Amino acid sequence: MNISFTKKEILHLLVSALVIGLVFGFDDGREVFEAKLWFVNYVLMSCLGLISLAVMVLGHKWAAGRYSIKSEYNLWGISRFGFKEYQKLPVPHVSFIQKLHLGIILPLTIAVFSEGQIWLASVGMILTSMKAEHRIGRKWIQITDYEEARIAFAGPVATMIFLIILGLFFENSGANIWKTLIIMNMVILGSHMLPFPQLAGGKMIFTSFYLFVFALALTVAIILLLLFVPATSAMAMALILAVLTVIAVYFKREVLSK
């Protein structure tokens, strides 16, 4: 299975990393602003953001490759704001607006107005496509909802595994760099699990509701548990809680509704 990045994807990853860097580096924690130190911290946050985003994207690409599907990383954006024809971008008389880049606008707006105290890191999305000849031998030629959901889920799973590894490093060394990466990846994970169009959470909720419930429960549990218990215990407990959540939701939706 060949995992590769196009020049466009690399550009979008770099832009995303710069946005992440500003989100987490807007407030560098110093009482007095010093431009040089602020910039050094911003570069560090951007580099850490690039690593963190790459982990999530690699998870998406690995899953897509298993189904002979091409995945492409893009900045998160929307090309329409409704279902009617006039609600589709480019809007009339403003043809240069091809896409509203929410992955840039929302995180930076929140960072500026909160003075760096509120973090949103939903900067990118995964687009999928396929060639019929690559799907020969499979039951369905077109991409199914099941496959779309699994590809969307794989990115957050990669970040969760990365979080556990970071947790182990932090437990052994106590270095601040691991703590910073943990917090950053928690925010990235939670942000991309939001049920908004084109984000991983949004794709799952519309293609596999129970997978979304499982993924969301797992995400919340891991983020909270990592704050209080060792990494390996957090993972085990989160899995149990996520399974129980899916069972409870299924029982309420399918059994009690009859």
KOLVEXGU-950566 format. One record per residue (C-alpha): chain; residue number from 0; residue in three letters; z, y, x. Coordinates in Angstrom, 3 decimals. Example, Ala and Ser with C-alpha at 12.3 -4.5 7.8 and 13.67 -1.06 7.14 Angstrom:
BEGIN
  chain    n  res        c3        c2        c1
      A    0  ALA     7.800    -4.500    12.300
      A    1  SER     7.140    -1.060    13.670
This chain:
BEGIN
  chain    n  res        c3        c2        c1
      A    0  MET     0.000     0.000     0.000
      A    1  ASN    -1.172     3.289     1.542
      A    2  ILE     1.045     6.329     0.982
      A    3  SER    -0.620     9.559     2.015
      A    4  PHE    -0.534    13.292     1.309
      A    5  THR    -3.464    15.607     0.749
      A    6  LYS    -3.609    19.085     2.299
      A    7  LYS    -2.944    20.519    -1.158
      A    8  GLU     0.181    18.371    -1.550
      A    9  ILE     1.475    19.394     1.866
      A   10  LEU     0.956    23.052     0.951
      A   11  HIS     2.797    22.604    -2.351
      A   12  LEU     5.630    20.771    -0.598
      A   13  LEU     5.986    23.580     1.934
      A   14  VAL     6.012    26.240    -0.795
      A   15  SER     8.560    24.174    -2.742
      A   16  ALA    10.733    23.893     0.362
      A   17  LEU    10.630    27.672     0.854
      A   18  VAL    11.708    28.131    -2.770
      A   19  ILE    14.536    25.614    -2.315
      A   20  GLY    15.544    27.406     0.868
      A   21  LEU    15.882    30.700    -0.990
      A   22  VAL    17.766    29.075    -3.878
      A   23  PHE    20.394    27.617    -1.557
      A   24  GLY    20.235    30.265     1.143
      A   25  PHE    20.264    33.389    -1.029
      A   26  ASP    24.035    33.580    -0.582
      A   27  ASP    24.865    32.387     2.931
      A   28  GLY    28.586    32.691     2.298
      A   29  ARG    29.145    35.596     4.705
      A   30  GLU    31.082    38.654     3.614
      A   31  VAL    28.819    40.949     5.628
      A   32  PHE    25.048    40.582     5.487
      A   33  GLU    23.399    40.012     8.873
      A   34  ALA    19.638    39.642     8.647
      A   35  LYS    19.265    37.362    11.674
      A   36  LEU    21.991    34.946    10.610
      A   37  TRP    20.743    34.995     7.012
      A   38  PHE    17.225    34.131     8.146
      A   39  VAL    18.437    31.286    10.382
      A   40  ASN    20.370    29.851     7.435
      A   41  TYR    17.308    30.270     5.186
      A   42  VAL    15.109    28.332     7.618
      A   43  LEU    17.730    25.564     7.792
      A   44  MET    17.959    25.346     4.002
      A   45  SER    14.164    25.228     3.751
      A   46  CYS    13.961    22.376     6.273
      A   47  LEU    16.652    20.420     4.439
      A   48  GLY    14.842    21.120     1.187
      A   49  LEU    11.578    19.763     2.607
      A   50  ILE    13.295    16.536     3.687
      A   51  SER    14.982    16.130     0.304
      A   52  LEU    11.812    16.763    -1.689
      A   53  ALA     9.823    14.400     0.540
      A   54  VAL    12.258    11.588    -0.269
      A   55  MET    11.784    12.062    -4.012
      A   56  VAL     7.993    12.349    -3.742
      A   57  LEU     7.805     9.205    -1.598
      A   58  GLY     9.650     7.370    -4.355
      A   59  HIS     7.061     8.507    -6.895
      A   60  LYS     4.169     7.556    -4.623
      A   61  TRP     5.588     4.119    -3.840
      A   62  ALA     5.896     3.305    -7.530
      A   63  ALA     2.438     4.682    -8.312
      A   64  GLY     0.923     2.564    -5.547
      A   65  ARG     2.395    -0.576    -7.086
      A   66  TYR     0.326     0.050   -10.222
      A   67  SER    -2.844     1.083    -8.333
      A   68  ILE    -2.352     4.625    -9.585
      A   69  LYS    -2.851     7.819    -7.611
      A   70  SER     0.007    10.310    -7.677
      A   71  GLU    -0.198    13.911    -6.557
      A   72  TYR     2.642    16.350    -5.956
      A   73  ASN     2.174    19.805    -7.467
      A   74  LEU     4.293    22.844    -8.061
      A   75  TRP     5.841    22.569   -11.511
      A   76  GLY     3.899    24.636   -13.989
      A   77  ILE     2.503    24.700   -17.495
      A   78  SER    -1.058    25.389   -18.555
      A   79  ARG    -0.248    26.110   -22.199
      A   80  PHE     2.668    27.465   -24.212
      A   81  GLY     1.809    25.899   -27.556
      A   82  PHE    -0.571    23.533   -29.301
      A   83  LYS    -3.045    26.079   -30.655
      A   84  GLU    -6.185    26.990   -28.749
      A   85  TYR    -5.123    30.596   -28.058
      A   86  GLN    -1.852    29.285   -26.594
      A   87  LYS    -3.660    27.635   -23.716
      A   88  LEU    -3.966    29.237   -20.292
      A   89  PRO    -5.917    31.118   -19.116
      A   90  VAL    -4.983    33.500   -21.884
      A   91  PRO    -7.645    35.772   -23.389
      A   92  HIS    -8.465    38.790   -21.179
      A   93  VAL    -6.145    37.485   -18.412
      A   94  SER    -8.354    34.801   -16.937
      A   95  PHE    -6.733    34.844   -13.477
      A   96  ILE    -3.609    33.181   -14.903
      A   97  GLN    -4.530    29.505   -14.703
      A   98  LYS    -1.013    28.105   -14.686
      A   99  LEU     2.471    29.502   -15.176
      A  100  HIS     4.339    28.317   -12.081
      A  101  LEU     7.786    27.712   -13.552
      A  102  GLY     8.787    25.833   -10.398
      A  103  ILE     8.708    29.134    -8.536
      A  104  ILE     9.610    31.594   -11.282
      A  105  LEU    12.698    29.957   -12.813
      A  106  PRO    14.590    28.922    -9.636
      A  107  LEU    14.028    32.281    -7.940
      A  108  THR    14.843    34.311   -11.048
      A  109  ILE    18.105    32.422   -11.561
      A  110  ALA    18.987    32.716    -7.866
      A  111  VAL    18.406    36.479    -7.814
      A  112  PHE    20.201    37.320   -11.065
      A  113  SER    23.149    35.010   -10.264
      A  114  GLU    23.253    36.279    -6.662
      A  115  GLY    22.859    32.732    -5.397
      A  116  GLN    25.737    31.311    -7.430
      A  117  ILE    23.632    29.226    -9.846
      A  118  TRP    21.154    26.703    -8.466
      A  119  LEU    18.047    25.332   -10.139
      A  120  ALA    15.714    23.186    -8.048
      A  121  SER    13.098    21.874   -10.470
      A  122  VAL    10.205    23.014    -8.288
      A  123  GLY     7.670    20.192    -8.442
      A  124  MET     5.994    17.633   -10.655
      A  125  ILE     3.959    14.479   -10.168
      A  126  LEU     0.476    14.187   -11.649
      A  127  THR    -1.028    10.716   -12.029
      A  128  SER    -4.625     9.568   -12.173
      A  129  MET    -6.535     6.353   -11.602
      A  130  LYS    -9.959     4.890   -10.913
      A  131  ALA   -11.062     2.035   -13.158
      A  132  GLU   -12.234    -0.073   -10.214
      A  133  HIS    -8.759     0.030    -8.709
      A  134  ARG    -7.258    -1.382   -11.908
      A  135  ILE    -9.495    -4.433   -12.177
      A  136  GLY    -7.440    -7.527   -12.948
      A  137  ARG    -4.699    -5.645   -14.758
      A  138  LYS    -4.090    -6.056   -18.480
      A  139  TRP    -4.705    -2.365   -19.183
      A  140  ILE    -7.243    -0.199   -17.397
      A  141  GLN    -5.704     3.084   -18.563
      A  142  ILE    -2.252     4.176   -17.388
      A  143  THR     0.363     2.950   -19.866
      A  144  ASP     3.496     4.770   -21.003
      A  145  TYR     5.566     2.049   -19.310
      A  146  GLU     3.878     2.696   -15.959
      A  147  GLU     4.159     6.468   -16.368
      A  148  ALA     7.879     6.140   -17.067
      A  149  ARG     8.473     3.848   -14.094
      A  150  ILE     6.634     6.204   -11.743
      A  151  ALA     8.659     9.155   -13.049
      A  152  PHE    11.902     7.174   -12.632
      A  153  ALA    11.134     6.106    -9.054
      A  154  GLY    11.519     9.615    -7.624
      A  155  PRO    15.078    10.141    -8.903
      A  156  VAL    15.962     6.595    -7.797
      A  157  ALA    14.820     7.409    -4.258
      A  158  THR    17.007    10.530    -4.312
      A  159  MET    19.972     8.521    -5.623
      A  160  ILE    19.622     6.016    -2.768
      A  161  PHE    19.327     8.929    -0.342
      A  162  LEU    22.522    10.403    -1.810
      A  163  ILE    24.414     7.156    -1.228
      A  164  ILE    23.219     7.064     2.394
      A  165  LEU    24.224    10.705     2.874
      A  166  GLY    27.603     9.916     1.320
      A  167  LEU    28.162     7.148     3.859
      A  168  PHE    27.224     9.472     6.736
      A  169  PHE    29.594    12.147     5.445
      A  170  GLU    32.443     9.642     5.055
      A  171  ASN    31.991     8.514     8.668
      A  172  SER    31.508    11.900    10.323
      A  173  GLY    32.660    14.621     7.944
      A  174  ALA    29.907    16.895     9.294
      A  175  ASN    28.996    19.860     7.090
      A  176  ILE    25.271    19.100     7.379
      A  177  TRP    25.749    15.912     5.332
      A  178  LYS    27.816    17.764     2.752
      A  179  THR    25.106    20.411     2.417
      A  180  LEU    22.418    17.764     1.997
      A  181  ILE    24.519    15.948    -0.609
      A  182  ILE    24.977    19.090    -2.696
      A  183  MET    21.296    20.006    -2.352
      A  184  ASN    20.110    16.559    -3.427
      A  185  MET    22.528    16.517    -6.348
      A  186  VAL    20.998    19.767    -7.587
      A  187  ILE    17.427    18.558    -6.976
      A  188  LEU    18.159    15.299    -8.788
      A  189  GLY    19.814    16.973   -11.765
      A  190  SER    17.111    19.652   -11.985
      A  191  HIS    14.229    17.170   -12.069
      A  192  MET    15.984    15.054   -14.699
      A  193  LEU    15.897    17.927   -17.192
      A  194  PRO    13.785    16.877   -20.211
      A  195  PHE    11.183    19.592   -19.688
      A  196  PRO     7.408    19.005   -19.809
      A  197  GLN     5.927    17.503   -16.607
      A  198  LEU     9.307    17.036   -14.896
      A  199  ALA    10.492    13.463   -14.287
      A  200  GLY    13.017    13.735   -17.114
      A  201  GLY    10.422    15.105   -19.505
      A  202  LYS     7.941    12.335   -18.709
      A  203  MET    10.540     9.629   -19.247
      A  204  ILE    11.874    10.948   -22.530
      A  205  PHE     8.372    10.953   -24.015
      A  206  THR     7.242     7.595   -22.577
      A  207  SER    10.395     5.451   -22.512
      A  208  PHE    13.424     6.866   -24.289
      A  209  TYR    15.871     4.174   -23.192
      A  210  LEU    14.764     4.432   -19.571
      A  211  PHE    15.436     8.168   -19.823
      A  212  VAL    18.911     7.475   -21.258
      A  213  PHE    19.606     5.046   -18.416
      A  214  ALA    18.271     7.437   -15.762
      A  215  LEU    20.165    10.431   -17.139
      A  216  ALA    23.428     8.492   -17.425
      A  217  LEU    22.950     7.135   -13.902
      A  218  THR    22.220    10.630   -12.570
      A  219  VAL    25.270    12.240   -14.180
      A  220  ALA    27.535     9.366   -13.155
      A  221  ILE    26.429     9.367    -9.512
      A  222  ILE    26.735    13.143    -9.187
      A  223  LEU    30.245    13.165   -10.644
      A  224  LEU    31.525    10.007    -8.969
      A  225  LEU    30.348    11.016    -5.497
      A  226  LEU    32.758    13.931    -5.730
      A  227  PHE    35.756    11.623    -6.050
      A  228  VAL    35.057     8.076    -4.832
      A  229  PRO    33.315     6.456    -1.818
      A  230  ALA    29.525     6.254    -1.946
      A  231  THR    29.157     2.486    -2.432
      A  232  SER    31.791     2.437    -5.170
      A  233  ALA    30.106     5.421    -6.851
      A  234  MET    26.795     3.567    -7.003
      A  235  ALA    28.316     0.403    -8.481
      A  236  MET    30.367     2.296   -11.048
      A  237  ALA    27.400     4.513   -11.977
      A  238  LEU    25.197     1.482   -12.654
      A  239  ILE    27.833    -0.032   -14.931
      A  240  LEU    28.333     3.233   -16.814
      A  241  ALA    24.570     3.710   -17.209
      A  242  VAL    24.114     0.205   -18.644
      A  243  LEU    27.005     0.728   -21.056
      A  244  THR    25.517     4.074   -22.123
      A  245  VAL    22.152     2.471   -22.925
      A  246  ILE    23.872    -0.284   -24.917
      A  247  ALA    25.893     2.278   -26.872
      A  248  VAL    22.828     4.425   -27.623
      A  249  TYR    20.778     1.374   -28.636
      A  250  PHE    23.547     0.125   -30.915
      A  251  LYS    23.864     3.524   -32.575
      A  252  ARG    20.106     4.060   -32.995
      A  253  GLU    18.892     0.567   -33.840
      A  254  VAL    21.851    -1.234   -35.394
      A  255  LEU    23.832     1.387   -37.280
      A  256  SER    20.675     3.021   -38.654
      A  257  LYS    19.697    -0.169   -40.528
